[in-house]
Amino acid sequence: MTDATRRRFLRMAGVAVLAPLGRPPSLKHRTMNTLYIGTYTRDESEGIYRCVFDDETGALEVRGVTGLIENPSFLAAHPSGRYLYAVSETTEFEGQPGGGIYAYAVNREGRLAPLNRQPSQGGAPCYVSVTPDGNYVLVANYLGGNVALFPVEADGRLDEASDVAQHEGSGPNESRQEGPHAHCVVVGPSGDRAFAADLGIDRVVGYRIDAGELVPAGTASVAPGAGPRHLAFHPDGTRAYAINELDSTITTFSYADGTLQTGQTVGTLPDGFDGANTTADIHVSADGRFLYGSNRGHDSIVVFSIHPENGTLSYVQHVSTGGRTPRNFALDPTGRYLLAANQNSDTVVVFSIDVGSGRLTRTGQVLHVPSPVCVRFLPAA
């Protein structure tokens, strides 16, 4: 029996096969990253899916699921990597109007253990973020049209909301902008500022986080009817980018002294496309050279290069996400992969990133998960 035949026989028998001496296993240089996928449980989903991602091959595998939470549509990890926070995107929570926010402890294997939960202070919470010092969690309530601030206890539990900032106003799109709709809230580069993209009022609303309060700190506007959805800051801290859901555009901002100034606006769709489309998510590469945005309808990721001096955007590529309705996507910690969550085709599709050009290529790796709407990597402890 040859060595190759013997190894095949042992594998069929379920016996572990060691690599021959002098040929170390490829896993030696491989990192298995923990990530979580938030979902809508109104379909087949059971809750928050715990996965591992192989940053050598791009392979993605489900390792478990945490249930007993309705519609965990958006997730955020504590900077320590020890806790995870999930919104429950509902209009009723524990018998009262509104949604919820859940806190989980993360063990060494990435398993989640529930800590506590709080009402989100508004209907349909759709975004959660954590301050860099880990002291506060912020939630954007879409139907509530507000942003809520939650102090974090030493063990990762959430206190009751210490402040709620209510937005006011409307926009020209009568069916989508009849009132304020806070769609995301992100923390600024200094760590003590928060910025909420409000789809309903065409503004990014700024706040200073001060001793448990959200102190208003100016606004920046996008085009009427654009509907800002998500916001991403550049790694150098001098600029930011909003993806606008209703008119499929991206608006650039300069950022200084806690204030955003509106700049360039570019379209996210290719010339000649006249189908229905809304945008969803936006991310900037860790090196600050490229920006990525998702189109739902065209079902694509659009890639732009970022000018190193003025931050303006130049078109690079459109690539199909290989599924329907890419709600959210994530860049892996190495910056070499993009993972796109196709909500309406129940897949997460993995792309490799050319770090020189920013261009995306399908790896062939596809994970099947019901109604995936958020992908979040766990920070290294």
Stockholm file with secondary structure:
# STOCKHOLM 1.0

chainA/1-381         MTDATRRRFLRMAGVAVLAPLGRPPSLKHRTMNTLYIGTYTRDESEGIYRCVFDDETGALEVRGVTGLIENPSFLAAHPSGRYLYAVSETTEFEGQPGGGIYAYAVNREGRLAPLNRQPSQGGAPCYVSVTPDGNYVLVANYLGGNVALFPVEADGRLDEASDVAQHEGSGPNESRQEGPHAHCVVVGPSGDRAFAADLGIDRVVGYRIDAGELVPAGTASVAPGAGPRHLAFHPDGTRAYAINELDSTITTFSYADGTLQTGQTVGTLPDGFDGANTTADIHVSADGRFLYGSNRGHDSIVVFSIHPENGTLSYVQHVSTGGRTPRNFALDPTGRYLLAANQNSDTVVVFSIDVGSGRLTRTGQVLHVPSPVCVRFLPAA
#=GR chainA/1-381 SS CCHHHHHHHHHHTTCCCCCCTTCCCGGGGCCEEEEEEEECTTTTCCSEEEEEEETTTCCEEEEEEECSCSCCCCEEECTTSSEEEEEECCSEETTEESCEEEEEEECTTCCEEEEEEEECSSSSEEEEEECTTSSEEEEEETTTTEEEEEEBCTTSCBCSCSEEEECCCCCSCTTTCSSCCEEEEEECTTSSEEEEEETTTTEEEEEEEETTEEEEEEEEECCTTCCEEEEEECTTSSEEEEEETTTTEEEEEEEETTEEEEEEEEESSCTTCCSCCEEEEEEECTTSSEEEEEEETTTEEEEEEECTTTCCEEEEEEEECSSSCEEEEEECTTSSEEEEEEGGGTEEEEEEECTTTCCEEEEEEEEECSSEEEEEECCCC
#=GC SS_cons         CCHHHHHHHHHHTTCCCCCCTTCCCGGGGCCEEEEEEEECTTTTCCSEEEEEEETTTCCEEEEEEECSCSCCCCEEECTTSSEEEEEECCSEETTEESCEEEEEEECTTCCEEEEEEEECSSSSEEEEEECTTSSEEEEEETTTTEEEEEEBCTTSCBCSCSEEEECCCCCSCTTTCSSCCEEEEEECTTSSEEEEEETTTTEEEEEEEETTEEEEEEEEECCTTCCEEEEEECTTSSEEEEEETTTTEEEEEEEETTEEEEEEEEESSCTTCCSCCEEEEEEECTTSSEEEEEEETTTEEEEEEECTTTCCEEEEEEEECSSSCEEEEEECTTSSEEEEEEGGGTEEEEEEECTTTCCEEEEEEEEECSSEEEEEECCCC
//
